[in-house]
Amino acid sequence: MLQHHLSNGVLTLIFDRPDKFNSFNRELALTVQDRLSEAASNPEVRCVVLTGNGKAFCAGQDLGEAVDPNGPELRAIVRDHYNPIIQAIRDLPKPVIAAVNGVAAGAGANIALACDIVVASEHASFIQAFSKIGLIPDSGGTWTLARLVGFQRASALMMTGDKVSAAEAQSIGMIYKVFAADSFGEQVTALAKQMAQMPTKGLALTKAALNASWTNDIRDQLSLEETLQTEAGQTYDFNEGVKAFLEKRAPKFKGQ
């Protein structure tokens, strides 16, 4: 259902329902929530990677569960399964990387786009598939996508349900970077390792500032930057970074 392993400060969470294109059911959603919660409080975790097993990153909701008369209602699926995952990703005081190995559709696409850094295999694609079955984008999609690609393009992608290739997603600013398929795993590992060796507290404060920037005006944002910069300047990693610079050596950050 969900593979997870921690190595060198990187917690990798792998959606593992390949026969269902890693679509979400209640068990998977709640397990992801638990792992993200644990990651937030575990000092050994300094970066989180979300990816999928098999040909898909995540195809969104398992529709078999959604139409099951004994299963959860749509309201409960959105409220109890997806909303907490999106909020956890945005609140996690560590970088979260979406490593999109294949198709990311529906809620799967929007979970990816909620992450701090989104990279994709050249064979990956993104689909706002909701309109194909008469639903609206959830999992923060109506909030995130327009901010990434603009209102017009987001509106069209959501209403048409058109597939966006990895290359196009990069070109329109939807994602950070595309990696060649044959080196995808290695490049994701290298990026995650880099993030895990960075000053984690400083990255967390950067993330907090970016989160706030969506609603702050410039005056509020400048004030917040002043506050957060003061906090960053009191960390071990700031002192280590300055010391390493003056000593002309690579810094050894502790994430503190």
C-alpha positions in Angstrom: 0.0 0.0 0.0 2.8 2.5 1.0 6.4 1.7 1.1 8.6 3.9 3.2 12.3 4.0 4.0 14.6 6.5 5.6 18.2 6.8 4.4 20.7 9.7 4.9 18.0 12.0 6.1 15.7 11.3 3.2 12.3 9.7 3.9 10.9 8.2 0.7 7.2 7.4 0.6 6.2 5.2 -2.4 2.6 4.8 -3.3 2.3 1.1 -3.9 -0.9 0.0 -5.6 0.6 -0.5 -9.1 -2.4 -2.7 -10.2 -4.6 0.3 -9.5 -2.1 2.9 -10.9 -1.5 3.9 -7.2 -5.0 5.3 -6.8 -5.9 6.3 -3.3 -8.3 4.5 -1.0 -9.0 5.2 2.6 -6.2 3.0 3.9 -3.5 4.6 1.7 -4.7 8.1 2.4 -4.6 7.6 6.2 -1.2 5.9 6.0 0.3 8.8 4.1 -1.1 11.2 6.7 0.5 9.2 9.5 3.9 9.1 7.7 3.9 12.8 7.0 3.0 13.5 10.7 5.8 11.3 11.8 8.2 13.0 9.4 7.4 16.5 10.8 8.5 15.5 14.3 11.4 13.2 13.5 14.7 15.1 13.5 16.3 12.4 11.5 14.1 13.3 8.6 15.4 16.3 6.7 13.7 15.8 3.3 10.6 13.8 2.1 10.2 12.3 -1.3 6.8 11.2 -2.7 6.8 8.9 -5.7 4.9 5.9 -7.1 5.7 2.2 -7.8 5.2 1.1 -11.4 3.9 3.1 -14.4 2.0 5.7 -12.4 2.7 8.3 -9.8 -0.9 8.3 -8.7 -4.1 8.2 -10.6 -6.1 10.0 -7.9 -9.1 8.5 -6.2 -9.9 4.8 -6.4 -13.4 5.2 -8.0 -14.4 1.8 -6.9 -14.3 3.0 -3.3 -16.0 6.3 -4.3 -19.1 4.6 -5.7 -19.3 1.8 -3.1 -22.6 2.2 -1.3 -20.8 1.0 1.9 -17.8 3.3 1.3 -17.2 6.9 2.4 -19.1 9.7 0.8 -17.4 12.2 -1.5 -17.5 14.9 1.2 -15.7 12.6 3.6 -13.1 11.5 1.0 -12.2 15.1 0.3 -12.3 16.3 3.9 -10.8 13.3 5.7 -8.4 11.8 3.0 -7.0 14.5 0.8 -7.3 17.8 2.6 -5.2 16.6 5.6 -2.5 15.4 3.1 -2.3 18.7 1.3 -2.2 20.6 4.6 0.5 18.3 6.0 2.7 18.8 2.9 2.4 22.6 3.1 2.9 22.7 6.9 5.8 20.2 7.0 8.9 22.1 8.2 11.1 20.3 5.7 11.3 20.2 1.9 8.9 17.8 0.2 9.8 16.6 -3.3 7.3 15.0 -5.7 9.2 12.6 -7.9 6.6 12.0 -10.6 7.6 8.8 -12.3 4.5 8.4 -14.5 0.9 9.7 -14.9 -0.3 12.0 -12.1 -4.1 12.4 -12.5 -6.8 14.0 -10.5 -5.9 14.2 -6.8 -2.6 12.6 -7.7 -1.7 15.6 -9.8 -2.7 18.0 -7.1 -0.8 16.2 -4.4 2.3 16.4 -6.5 1.7 20.1 -7.2 1.3 20.9 -3.5 4.9 19.8 -2.9 7.8 22.2 -2.6 9.7 20.8 -5.6 8.2 18.8 -8.4 10.4 16.8 -10.7 9.2 14.4 -13.4 10.4 11.6 -15.6 10.3 12.5 -19.3 7.5 10.0 -19.7 5.3 11.5 -16.9 2.2 13.5 -17.5 -0.3 15.6 -15.5 -4.1 15.4 -16.0 -6.8 17.4 -14.2 -9.2 14.5 -14.9 -12.1 15.6 -12.7 -14.1 17.1 -15.5 -14.2 13.8 -17.3 -16.5 12.4 -14.6 -18.4 15.5 -13.7 -16.4 16.6 -10.6 -14.4 19.6 -9.7 -10.6 19.6 -9.0 -9.9 19.0 -5.3 -6.8 18.5 -3.2 -6.0 22.2 -3.5 -6.0 22.1 -7.3 -8.2 25.2 -7.7 -5.8 27.1 -5.4 -2.5 25.8 -6.6 -2.7 25.4 -10.4 -3.8 29.0 -11.2 -0.9 30.3 -9.1 1.5 28.2 -11.0 0.4 28.6 -14.6 -2.1 31.5 -14.5 -5.8 31.7 -14.5 -6.5 31.2 -18.2 -4.3 28.1 -18.6 -5.5 26.6 -15.3 -9.1 27.1 -16.2 -8.6 25.5 -19.6 -6.7 22.5 -18.2 -9.3 21.9 -15.5 -12.3 22.2 -17.9 -10.9 20.2 -20.8 -9.0 17.6 -18.7 -6.2 17.7 -21.3 -3.0 15.8 -20.6 0.1 17.9 -20.0 3.4 16.2 -20.8 6.3 16.5 -18.5 8.1 18.8 -21.0 5.1 21.1 -21.3 4.6 21.1 -17.5 8.2 22.4 -17.1 7.9 25.0 -19.9 4.7 26.5 -18.4 6.1 26.6 -14.9 3.9 23.9 -13.5 7.0 21.8 -12.3 10.6 22.5 -11.6 12.5 20.1 -13.9 12.3 17.0 -16.1 14.8 14.1 -15.8 15.6 11.5 -18.4 13.7 8.3 -17.7 16.9 6.1 -17.6 18.5 8.3 -14.9 15.3 9.4 -13.1 15.9 7.5 -9.9 19.6 8.6 -9.6 18.7 12.3 -10.2 15.9 12.2 -7.7 18.2 10.6 -5.1 20.9 13.3 -5.8 18.4 16.1 -5.4 16.9 14.7 -2.2 20.4 14.1 -0.8 21.2 17.7 -1.5 18.1 18.9 0.2 18.8 16.7 3.3 22.2 18.3 3.6 20.9 21.9 3.5 20.1 24.0 6.6 16.7 22.5 7.3 15.6 25.2 9.7 16.3 27.9 7.1 14.4 25.9 4.4 11.5 25.6 6.8 11.4 29.3 7.4 11.6 29.9 3.6 8.7 27.6 3.1 6.7 29.5 5.8 7.4 32.8 4.0 6.3 31.4 0.7 3.1 30.0 2.2 2.3 33.4 3.7 3.1 35.3 0.5 -0.1 34.0 -1.2 -2.2 36.2 1.1 0.2 38.9 2.4 0.6 42.3 0.8 4.1 43.6 0.3 4.2 45.4 3.6 3.1 42.3 5.6 5.6 40.2 3.7 8.5 42.5 4.4 7.6 42.4 8.1 7.5 38.6 8.0 10.8 38.4 6.3 12.3 40.6 9.0 10.9 38.2 11.7 11.9 35.0 10.0 15.4 36.3 9.0 16.0 37.2 12.7 15.0 33.6 13.6 17.2 32.1 10.9 20.2 34.2 12.1 19.9 32.5 15.5 20.4 29.0 14.2 23.4 26.7 14.4 23.4 26.4 10.6 23.7 30.1 10.0 26.7 30.3 12.3 28.2 27.2 10.6 27.5 28.6 7.1 29.3 31.9 7.9 32.2 30.1 9.5 32.6 27.7 6.6 32.5 30.6 4.1 35.2 32.5 6.0 37.3 29.4 6.3 36.8 28.6 2.6 35.4 25.1 3.2 32.1 23.3 2.7 29.6 23.8 5.5 28.4 20.8 7.6 24.8 21.7 8.4 22.9 19.9 11.1 19.4 21.1 10.3 19.3 23.1 13.5 
